[in-house]
Amino acid sequence: LKINAAMSDEKVLYKCPECRKSYRVPVESSKAVMCRPCQTKQLKEEADQIREAEIALDNDAKSQVEAEKSKLAADVRDGKACGRCHRQKKLFELFWEVPGKPFLLCKSCAEPLQEAIEKAKVEADAQRENDFLNKHKAVLLTSTPTLQGYQIVEYKGVDGVEITTATGLFSEVITEIQDNFGFRSGMYNSKLRKARLDAMSLLKTLAVQLGCNAVVGIDIDYSTFSSNRTAIIVNGTFVNVARLDTNC
C-alpha cells in the first residue's frame, strides 16, 4: 500500500503488509508490495509446502505399491496368481505344480521350466552313472592281503556277495551225456564262469557303495543245493589304498 510519496520522482515509499515496515522502491517496481525479507520468507514457505506435498505423494505411492505387492504375494501363495509372471488365474484355468517351487505356475511358465528341470535331471543322472562306472572300473581286486605298489590307508571291514545259479533241464541232460563220454561240460562251465564274473562285478559295486577303491583277501566258495543249484560266495576285505611313491 502506498502511504506516502517522496518529493523525488525516482522512488516511492511503501509499507510492507506483512512486517509493516516502510521501504522505498523505484517507480517501475511499484507492483511490489512486500519487502525482500518477507518475499524470501514466503517463497521458502511455499517451497516447504511443495516439498511436504511431494513427500506425502511419495509415501502414498509407496504405500500403494506395498499394498499391491502384499496382495500379489497373497494371491501367489493361495494359487490365485502365477508365481513367475504374476498373471491372475482365470476361471477354470489350471495352474501347474513344479517340483522344487513353493508356488504354482501357469502353463506358459511351467512348460519350459518343467522341460529344463527334466533335462537337468537327465544330465545329473547321466553324470552320476558315469561317475559310478568310472569308480566301478577303478576298483582293484586281489586274493592277496596286500597290493603291490599300493599302501592300505583305511580298512572298511569284511563283506561279501552271493549269487545262485541253476543248471536247467537242458543243461543237465547235455552235461550228463558229456560226462558219460568223458567230455567237459562247456555249457555248465560257462554258466559258472558268468556267475563268478557277476559276483566280482557285484563286489566292485559294493566297494563303490562303501566308499572303497580296492578289495583284498578275496575268497571264492562254491556250494551246491537241491535241484542242481550252485551258489557262488565271494568274500573280501574292503579297503582304501594309495599308490606308493616310487621316487622315494
Disulfide bonds with the S-S distance in Angstrom:
none
